[in-house]
Amino acid sequence: MSDDWKPGTKAVHAGTKRSQFGEVSEAIFLTQGFVYESAEHAEQRFIASGPDEYIYGRYGNPTVAMFEERIAALEGAEDGFATASGMAAVSGALMSMLKAGDHVVSARALFGSCLYVLEEILTRYGVEVTFVDGTDLDQWQAAIRPDTRAVFFESISNPTLQVIDIEAVSALAHAQGALVVIDNVFATPVYSRAFEQGADVVVYSATKHIDGQGRTLGGVILGSTDFIRNTVEPYMKHTGGSMSPFTAWVMLKGLETMRLRVRAQTATAQAVAQALEEHAGLNAVIYPGLAAHPQNALVQRQMGAGGTVLAVDVKGGKDAAFAFLNALKIGVISNNLGDAKTILTHPATTTHQRLPEDQKASLGIAPGLVRISIGLEEESDLVKDFLQALDAVK
Ligand SMILES: *Cc1c(COP(=O)(O)O)cnc(C)c1O
């Protein structure tokens, strides 16, 4: 690969390794282990394995390495470690770097499982976690202390689509020596410039836009070679959350088309948000790409686009939201996002069900809130479907 390749070229070619057969498509090395030429060779490989020298599937695999190299090249990271799911990436990034007594500051508005890891798991191992309103820089400043080891946030939060200022929070964190760990799913690798903006570690659920067609679960942790090889890899290879070669092959295929899909989905999300913005049946349309969104200027500066997900607050609460969902003819009710199919989710009763009512209210997870992940369908068909489903709410 050449470093001056543009992202479109890297998405198709970066990280490609060919076997002696010279295959065009990436090979799936579906093997748990690798044969050594001799006992001495095995011994040597356990002392130090070089590039393209593998030991065991949990430690690394050629197909997985191709995915790691390609996504790292696209994101502008030195290195990456692929994981079995997005949550293996989030928990692996944090658990591998933290120890009892460390302090973490996190934005409060998080994907349900991320919140569980920070609130319930890290604290069980003696890590102190302070939650802040991620959009309020004064709260970050007040919470980050000299003993803060890491800050964590979703650059666009799930499901309320708050945008967090990566540059500003990174400056505050770095001033106290803390690492900046970003869950960047909603930004997508297409619009992310997180490393330029100050991130030390970026994690993705590859299940979302990287697969992009809802087939497999996967994730990746991206960062410096030192961090990935000396902090993340020992943790992941011994705890077992590594990506399977088959999944890596699906993800490599996904990366080839990700830029085309995500841009098309973003353009449709923007058009749908604008078409629904003034609808009388909605209390609100939340989409970072709308001029009315409180962080619209920030998202334009940080990403240059609003992303593929919007949310609407249907007037009439849960019953009205359910009536809207049940009347849809194209969008499906499920919980993935970044899929080629438009997917709608009612966070209050599904992904964020376990939260107490007051916490839902403070996070903006209203009873009428519906998250909409825009797919690759024709924009006019989607708008027509949403409008008829809103008409059905009575
Ligand atoms: C989906 C998601 C995850 C978890 O990813 P999985 O692949 O489902 O484990 C983490 N963070 C965010 C923001 C997500 O949307």
The ligand as a Gaussian input file, in Angstrom:
#p B3LYP/6-31G(d) Opt

LIG

0 1
 C      -23.856000      -1.312000      18.372000
 C      -22.998000      -0.452000      19.175000
 C      -22.040000      -1.009000      20.044000
 C      -21.892000      -2.494000      20.239000
 O      -21.575000      -3.187000      19.099000
 P      -21.866000      -4.766000      18.900000
 O      -21.205000      -5.082000      17.625000
 O      -23.357000      -4.920000      18.878000
 O      -21.276000      -5.474000      20.080000
 C      -21.243000      -0.149000      20.762000
 N      -21.368000       1.185000      20.654000
 C      -22.276000       1.767000      19.827000
 C      -22.362000       3.244000      19.750000
 C      -23.115000       0.966000      19.068000
 O      -24.027000       1.536000      18.255000

